[in-house]
C-alpha cells in the first residue's frame, strides 16, 4: 500500500536489523522501498539489497557531502545504471550547509560532481534523486543549464527529471522544482511541530507530484522522533499529507505509489509482500 521513496537500508544501524525491519514493513503495509546510494564504495551493498528482495530497488550515485572517497566519473554512473533494479541516479545535488571556513566558490568540485550526475541521468533517462541544502539557487540553475529542455533538444537527449527528496525549502523553490518537471518528496520533518512552513508547501504541491519517504535511519516522524527511523514508519508521513490536504490516507498511499511508478518507470514495479 505505502511506498518509501528514499531510505538507507545499507547503513549499519538498519542493515543489522534487516529481517526485523522487513517484517515491520509488511505489518505496516509498506510494500516497496527505494534504497539510496551515497558513495561508490557503498554501491555493491545497496545493489545487493535490491537483488535479494523483490520489493526493494536501488540507485547509484555519490552524495554531495561525501569527501575523501572515490569521486564518481560519468562512466562509473553509467555502468551502475545498467544493473537490473537500479532505477535512479543519486543521491546527488548540492549542500553548502557545512562550508566551515570555505566559500561557495570553493565548492566548485561539488557543482562539477552534480553536473556529472545530471549527464548520467540524461544519457540513461533515469530520474535524479536531488539533495539540496543551503544551495537551492545553484541547484536549480545547474539543473536548468545542464538538464533543461533547451540543452536537451540541442543534444538529442531527454530532459532531466527526478525528485527533490526530503524537501525543506521554500514555496518558491518548490514552485521552481515543479516548473522543471520534478516531483517533491516529504519526509518525517512534515510531522514536526515547528514545520508549519513546510506544511504550507505540502498543501501547495499537487498530489500528483508528491512522493513520501523516511530518509531512514534519519528524521523519524512524530510520534517516534528521536528514534532510529525505518521504512515501516512512512505511513506517518502519508497520514500528515492526508491531514494537510483533507483527504483519506488511502488516497495518499495510492497517489504516491502511482507517482513513484511514473517517475521510476524503467521497469514495472510490483507490489510484493515484505516477507519476500
ABEGO torsion letter per residue (X at the ends): XBBBABBBAABAAAAAAAAAAAAAAAAAGBABBBBBBABAAAAAAAAAAAAABAABBBBBEBBAABBGBBBBBAAAAAAAAABBGBABBOBBEBBAABAEABBAAAAAAAAAAAAAAAAAAAAAGBBBBBBBBGAAAAAAAAAAAAABAAAAAAAGBBBBBEBBBGBABBAAAAAAAAAAGBBBBBBAAAABAAAAAAAAAAAABBAAABBBBAGOABGBBOAABGBBBBAAAAAAAAAAAAAAAGBBAAAAAAAAAAAAAAABAABBBBBBBAAX
